[in-house]
Amino acid sequence: MKIVKLEAIPVRIPYKRVEASSLIARGGVCDVLVKVTTEDGLVGWGECTRAADTAGIESAVNVMAPLVTGRSAWDKEQIHRDLAIPALWAFQPMTGNFAYAGIDMALWDVCGKAAKQPLYRLFGGAVREEVDYFYYMEWGTPAEVARQGRDGRKRGYSCYYIKAGVDERREEAMLEALRDSIGPEGRIRIDVNQAWDRPTALRLLKRWHEKFIIDFAEAPVRIDPIENNLELMKILDVPICVNEGLWREADAWRIIKSRCGHYLCLSQYWVGSLARWHMLSHAAHQEGWLVCKHTHGEYGLAAAAGQHIMLTIPNACMGHQQTAQLMEDDILSERIPIIDKPRWGRIEKPGLGVEVDEDKVAKYHAAYRKHGDYRTYSDKLVVPVTGKAKSKRK
């Protein structure tokens, strides 16, 4: 099943609102789609979720294409190794992994279609009937947060995810409104994106856990050195989730072995392939971790790939990450379930099991070519040559 063509297609789709945290402020998602075609006419689709620069990922996919075309779609791991060593992507491992993750996904899609089986069966079969996702909270007044909490409760959500690390007084007021609106059974998760120092983390997590019961705190302090997290775990009762620091396969393995947290927030684009993510999730299970699927912005293709893997691993937690709730649109011809509700069942169609709408791909590719990337940072971070802060916001 030889690959005869590989295309990289950057696309740009807006959010319904600006996603803001201590780390980012962005109004949508730009990702690079990968389309592969086999000699017998099968088509597979993948998605490279972006890091800092979509153009860099597009360039990497195009550079990798000659090492993929002419090869069997079944030889995904050998291709990955060839890209790392003879093609020298081992010297740019994170960009290489982000780019190859989309190629790998497209190859898996082709293989599933050739075998007439959904991906989860190619990864050993499902160990659960459905996967649970979180409600992504928007920053706002206590009244606005309470409205979101009531909406999530009405729609059946169990986990509520809110960013922190910017303004502790506002955040405490929002947490109070959230807890009141979702009741004692709702799970509150906070993501600090490493914004706190250790004294702040100890002070706030102790107080907030006593007042609101925090299900887990993601990245409360810097991951390096890992002793930062190990110290918090000794003192606090709040479970710790690790995401930052899982930059490469070796980094993920180091963190898994250290047991410096309780939840591992990981996805295929950090380590470059679905198979490696699947393997590391099983390794994490042996070390006592739960796995929470990560996203930093994705369309339905990457969401579907994550769904297949979460169906198969033994240590998938509740409340996986999703941004489908925020998207104005998608490049798929159908709505994925987690746009509207917290749970997604087995996907039974072959491959990724979702259909790409090529008219939408063309539309949002044109939008990318016209407007370029969504910037990830706030205007407050932009300092002109004069040294005076630039604060005009569009």
C-alpha positions as CSV (number, residue, x, y, z in Angstrom):
1,M,0.0,0.0,0.0
2,K,2.4,2.6,-1.3
3,I,2.0,6.3,-0.7
4,V,2.2,8.2,-4.0
5,K,1.2,11.8,-2.9
6,L,1.5,13.8,0.3
7,E,0.0,17.3,0.7
8,A,0.3,19.8,3.5
9,I,-2.7,22.2,3.8
10,P,-2.6,24.9,6.5
11,V,-6.1,26.1,7.6
12,R,-7.4,28.8,9.8
13,I,-10.7,28.6,11.8
14,P,-11.9,31.1,14.4
15,Y,-13.0,30.5,18.0
16,K,-16.4,31.8,19.2
17,R,-14.4,33.7,21.8
18,V,-10.8,34.6,22.7
19,E,-9.1,31.8,24.6
20,A,-7.1,33.5,27.4
21,S,-4.8,32.3,30.2
22,S,-1.5,33.1,31.9
23,L,0.2,31.7,28.8
24,I,-1.9,32.6,25.7
25,A,-4.5,34.9,24.2
26,R,-5.8,33.7,20.8
27,G,-8.9,34.0,18.7
28,G,-8.8,30.7,16.8
29,V,-6.7,27.8,15.6
30,C,-4.3,27.4,12.7
31,D,-3.3,23.8,12.0
32,V,-1.7,22.0,9.1
33,L,-3.8,19.2,7.5
34,V,-2.0,16.3,5.9
35,K,-3.6,14.4,3.0
36,V,-2.0,11.2,1.7
37,T,-3.0,9.2,-1.3
38,T,-2.0,5.6,-2.0
39,E,-1.3,4.0,-5.4
40,D,-4.7,2.2,-5.2
41,G,-6.6,5.5,-4.6
42,L,-7.1,5.4,-0.8
43,V,-7.0,8.8,0.9
44,G,-6.0,9.4,4.5
45,W,-6.2,12.6,6.5
46,G,-4.1,13.8,9.4
47,E,-3.7,17.0,11.4
48,C,-0.5,18.6,12.7
49,T,-1.6,20.7,15.7
50,R,0.5,23.9,15.8
51,A,3.1,25.1,18.2
52,A,4.4,28.6,17.8
53,D,4.4,28.8,14.0
54,T,2.1,27.2,11.5
55,A,4.4,28.0,8.6
56,G,7.2,26.2,10.2
57,I,5.1,23.0,10.6
58,E,3.9,23.3,7.0
59,S,7.5,23.6,5.8
60,A,8.6,20.6,7.9
61,V,5.8,18.4,6.4
62,N,6.8,19.4,2.9
63,V,10.5,18.6,3.7
64,M,9.5,15.2,5.1
65,A,7.3,14.3,2.1
66,P,10.0,12.8,-0.1
67,L,10.8,10.3,2.7
68,V,7.2,9.3,3.0
69,T,6.1,9.0,-0.7
70,G,7.1,5.7,-2.2
71,R,6.9,3.9,1.2
72,S,4.2,1.6,2.6
73,A,1.7,3.3,4.8
74,W,2.2,0.4,7.2
75,D,5.8,1.3,7.9
76,K,5.0,4.3,10.1
77,E,7.5,3.7,12.8
78,Q,10.4,3.0,10.4
79,I,9.6,6.2,8.5
80,H,9.6,8.0,11.9
81,R,13.1,6.6,12.7
82,D,14.4,7.5,9.3
83,L,13.2,11.1,9.7
84,A,14.9,11.3,13.0
85,I,18.4,10.0,12.0
86,P,19.3,10.1,8.3
87,A,17.0,13.2,7.8
88,L,18.4,14.9,10.9
89,W,15.1,15.8,12.5
90,A,16.6,14.5,15.8
91,F,18.2,17.9,15.9
92,Q,14.8,19.6,15.8
93,P,12.8,17.0,17.7
94,M,9.8,19.1,18.8
95,T,9.1,20.6,15.4
96,G,9.7,17.2,13.8
97,N,7.3,15.5,16.2
98,F,4.6,18.1,15.6
99,A,4.9,17.7,11.9
100,Y,5.2,13.9,11.8
101,A,2.3,13.5,14.1
102,G,0.0,14.7,11.3
103,I,1.6,12.5,8.7
104,D,1.4,9.5,11.1
105,M,-2.3,10.2,11.7
106,A,-2.9,10.2,7.9
107,L,-1.1,6.9,7.5
108,W,-3.1,5.3,10.3
109,D,-6.3,6.6,8.6
110,V,-5.2,4.9,5.4
111,C,-4.3,1.7,7.2
112,G,-7.7,1.6,9.0
113,K,-9.5,2.1,5.7
114,A,-7.5,-0.6,4.0
115,A,-8.2,-3.0,6.9
116,K,-11.9,-1.9,7.0
117,Q,-11.4,-1.3,10.8
118,P,-11.6,1.7,13.1
119,L,-8.3,2.8,14.6
120,Y,-9.2,1.7,18.2
121,R,-9.3,-1.9,17.0
122,L,-5.8,-1.6,15.4
123,F,-4.6,-0.4,18.8
124,G,-5.9,-3.5,20.7
125,G,-9.6,-2.8,21.0
126,A,-11.7,-0.7,23.3
127,V,-11.6,-1.1,27.1
128,R,-14.5,1.3,27.6
129,E,-17.7,2.2,25.7
130,E,-17.3,6.0,25.9
131,V,-14.8,8.7,26.8
132,D,-15.7,11.7,29.0
133,Y,-14.6,15.3,28.3
134,F,-14.4,18.5,30.3
135,Y,-16.4,21.7,30.1
136,Y,-14.0,24.5,29.1
137,M,-14.8,27.5,31.3
138,E,-14.5,31.0,30.0
139,W,-13.1,33.8,32.2
140,G,-15.8,36.3,33.3
141,T,-17.7,37.8,36.2
142,P,-19.0,35.5,38.9
143,A,-22.4,35.7,37.4
144,E,-21.1,34.7,33.9
145,V,-19.1,31.8,35.4
146,A,-22.2,30.6,37.3
147,R,-24.2,30.7,34.1
148,Q,-21.6,28.5,32.4
149,G,-21.6,26.1,35.4
150,R,-25.4,25.7,35.2
151,D,-25.2,25.1,31.5
152,G,-22.6,22.4,32.0
153,R,-24.6,20.8,34.7
154,K,-27.7,20.8,32.5
155,R,-25.8,19.1,29.7
156,G,-24.3,16.4,31.9
157,Y,-20.7,17.5,32.4
158,S,-18.8,16.1,35.4
159,C,-15.5,18.0,35.0
160,Y,-15.0,21.8,34.7
161,Y,-11.7,23.3,33.6
162,I,-10.7,26.8,34.3
163,K,-7.4,28.7,33.8
164,A,-5.6,30.4,36.7
165,G,-2.4,32.2,37.4
166,V,-3.3,35.7,36.4
167,D,-5.3,37.4,39.1
168,E,-5.9,35.4,42.3
169,R,-8.8,37.5,43.6
170,R,-10.8,37.3,40.4
171,E,-9.9,33.6,40.1
172,E,-11.1,32.9,43.7
173,A,-14.4,34.7,43.0
174,M,-14.9,32.6,39.8
175,L,-14.1,29.4,41.6
176,E,-16.6,30.2,44.3
177,A,-19.3,30.9,41.7
178,L,-18.4,27.7,39.8
179,R,-18.6,25.6,42.9
180,D,-22.0,27.1,43.9
181,S,-23.4,26.5,40.4
182,I,-22.2,22.9,39.8
183,G,-22.8,21.6,43.3
184,P,-20.6,19.4,45.4
185,E,-20.3,16.6,42.9
186,G,-18.8,18.6,40.1
187,R,-15.1,18.3,39.6
188,I,-13.1,21.5,39.4
189,R,-9.8,21.5,37.6
190,I,-7.4,24.5,37.3
191,D,-4.6,25.0,34.9
192,V,-1.9,27.5,36.0
193,N,0.5,27.0,33.0
194,Q,3.5,27.2,35.4
195,A,2.7,30.8,36.4
196,W,3.1,30.4,40.2
197,D,6.2,30.2,42.3
198,R,6.2,27.5,45.0
199,P,5.1,29.7,47.9
200,T,2.1,31.0,45.9
201,A,1.2,27.5,44.8
202,L,1.4,26.2,48.4
203,R,-0.7,29.1,49.7
204,L,-3.4,29.1,47.0
205,L,-3.8,25.4,46.5
206,K,-4.2,24.8,50.2
207,R,-6.8,27.5,50.6
208,W,-8.7,26.7,47.4
209,H,-8.7,23.0,48.0
210,E,-10.2,23.6,51.5
211,K,-12.8,26.0,50.1
212,F,-13.7,24.5,46.7
213,I,-12.2,21.0,46.5
214,I,-9.8,21.0,43.5
215,D,-9.9,17.8,41.5
216,F,-6.4,18.5,40.1
217,A,-4.1,21.4,39.5
218,E,-2.3,21.4,36.2
219,A,1.2,22.8,36.0
220,P,1.0,24.9,39.2
221,V,4.8,25.6,39.2
222,R,7.6,25.1,36.7
223,I,8.2,21.5,35.9
224,D,12.0,21.9,35.9
225,P,13.4,20.8,38.2
226,I,10.8,18.0,38.9
227,E,11.5,18.4,42.6
228,N,9.2,21.4,42.4
229,N,6.2,19.1,41.9
230,L,7.6,16.4,44.2
231,E,7.7,19.0,47.0
232,L,4.1,20.0,46.4
233,M,3.0,16.4,46.4
234,K,4.5,15.8,49.8
235,I,2.8,18.9,51.4
236,L,-0.6,19.2,49.6
237,D,-3.6,16.9,49.2
238,V,-4.3,18.4,45.7
239,P,-3.6,16.0,42.9
240,I,-1.0,17.3,40.4
241,C,-1.3,17.2,36.6
242,V,1.8,17.4,34.4
243,N,1.7,18.8,30.9
244,E,4.5,21.2,30.3
245,G,7.8,19.3,30.2
246,L,6.5,16.5,28.1
247,W,8.4,18.0,25.2
248,R,9.8,14.8,23.6
249,E,9.6,11.1,24.1
250,A,12.6,11.0,26.4
251,D,11.2,13.9,28.5
252,A,7.9,12.1,28.9
253,W,9.7,8.9,30.0
254,R,11.7,10.9,32.6
255,I,8.6,12.4,34.0
256,I,6.7,9.1,34.1
257,K,9.5,7.4,36.0
258,S,9.9,10.3,38.4
259,R,6.2,10.0,39.6
260,C,6.2,13.8,40.0
261,G,2.4,14.0,39.5
262,H,-0.8,12.0,39.4
263,Y,-2.2,12.9,36.0
264,L,-0.2,12.9,32.7
265,C,-1.7,15.3,30.2
266,L,-0.3,14.1,26.9
267,S,-1.1,13.6,23.2
268,Q,0.5,12.3,20.0
269,Y,2.0,15.5,18.8
270,W,4.5,15.8,21.7
271,V,6.0,12.4,20.9
272,G,5.4,12.2,17.2
273,S,3.1,9.3,16.7
274,L,-0.1,7.6,17.9
275,A,1.9,4.4,18.6
276,R,4.4,6.2,20.9
277,W,1.6,8.0,22.7
278,H,-0.2,4.7,23.2
279,M,3.0,3.0,24.5
280,L,3.9,5.8,26.9
281,S,0.3,5.7,28.3
282,H,0.7,2.0,29.0
283,A,4.1,2.7,30.6
284,A,2.5,5.5,32.7
285,H,-0.2,3.0,33.9
286,Q,2.6,0.8,35.3
287,E,3.9,3.8,37.3
288,G,0.5,4.7,38.7
289,W,-0.4,7.7,36.5
290,L,-3.8,8.5,35.0
291,V,-3.7,9.9,31.5
292,C,-5.7,13.0,30.4
293,K,-5.8,13.7,26.7
294,H,-4.2,17.0,26.0
295,T,-5.2,19.6,23.4
296,H,-3.8,23.1,22.7
297,G,-6.3,23.7,19.9
298,E,-7.4,21.0,17.4
299,Y,-10.0,20.2,14.7
300,G,-12.1,17.1,14.5
301,L,-9.3,15.0,12.9
302,A,-7.0,15.3,15.9
303,A,-10.0,15.0,18.3
304,A,-11.0,11.7,16.6
305,A,-7.5,10.3,16.8
306,G,-7.4,11.1,20.5
307,Q,-10.8,9.5,21.0
308,H,-9.6,6.2,19.5
309,I,-6.5,6.1,21.8
310,M,-8.5,7.0,24.9
311,L,-10.9,4.2,24.1
312,T,-8.0,1.7,24.3
313,I,-5.7,2.6,27.2
314,P,-6.4,1.3,30.8
315,N,-5.6,4.5,32.6
316,A,-7.7,7.1,30.8
317,C,-9.3,9.5,33.4
318,M,-12.5,11.4,33.2
319,G,-12.7,15.0,31.8
320,H,-10.3,14.9,28.8
321,Q,-9.4,18.2,27.2
322,Q,-11.2,19.5,24.1
323,T,-11.6,22.8,22.2
324,A,-14.5,21.6,20.0
325,Q,-16.8,23.5,22.3
326,L,-15.0,26.8,21.3
327,M,-14.8,26.3,17.5
328,E,-16.9,28.4,15.1
329,D,-16.6,25.5,12.6
330,D,-14.6,22.4,11.6
331,I,-13.2,20.8,8.5
332,L,-15.4,17.8,8.9
333,S,-18.8,17.1,7.2
334,E,-20.4,16.1,10.5
335,R,-20.5,17.5,14.1
336,I,-18.4,15.5,16.5
337,P,-20.3,14.7,19.7
338,I,-18.1,16.7,22.1
339,I,-19.2,20.0,20.5
340,D,-22.5,19.6,22.4
341,K,-22.0,17.1,25.2
342,P,-19.4,15.5,27.4
343,R,-19.2,12.0,26.2
344,W,-18.2,10.3,22.9
345,G,-18.7,6.6,22.2
346,R,-16.9,4.2,20.0
347,I,-16.2,5.3,16.4
348,E,-17.1,2.4,14.2
349,K,-16.3,3.7,10.7
350,P,-12.9,2.6,9.2
351,G,-9.7,4.6,9.9
352,L,-10.3,7.8,11.9
353,G,-14.0,7.3,11.2
354,V,-14.7,10.9,10.3
355,E,-15.3,12.5,6.9
356,V,-13.4,15.6,5.7
357,D,-15.4,18.3,3.9
358,E,-12.9,19.4,1.2
359,D,-15.0,22.5,0.4
360,K,-14.4,23.6,4.0
361,V,-10.8,22.7,3.8
362,A,-10.5,25.0,0.7
363,K,-12.4,27.8,2.5
364,Y,-10.2,27.8,5.6
365,H,-7.0,27.2,3.6
366,A,-7.8,30.4,1.7
367,A,-8.4,32.2,5.1
368,Y,-5.0,31.1,6.2
369,R,-3.3,32.3,3.0
370,K,-5.1,35.7,3.4
371,H,-4.7,36.3,7.1
372,G,-1.9,34.0,8.3
373,D,-1.6,32.7,11.9
374,Y,-3.6,33.5,14.9
375,R,-1.2,35.2,17.3
376,T,-0.9,33.3,20.5
377,Y,0.0,36.2,22.8
378,S,-1.6,39.3,24.2
379,D,-0.9,42.8,22.8
380,K,0.5,43.6,26.3
381,L,3.5,41.5,25.5
382,V,4.4,43.5,22.3
383,V,7.0,46.2,23.1
384,P,8.0,48.5,20.2
385,V,11.6,49.6,19.6
386,T,11.0,52.8,21.6
387,G,10.6,50.7,24.7
388,K,7.2,52.0,25.5
389,A,4.5,49.4,26.0
390,K,2.1,48.9,23.2
391,S,-1.5,48.3,24.4
392,K,-3.9,48.9,21.5
393,R,-6.1,45.9,21.1
394,K,-8.2,45.1,18.1
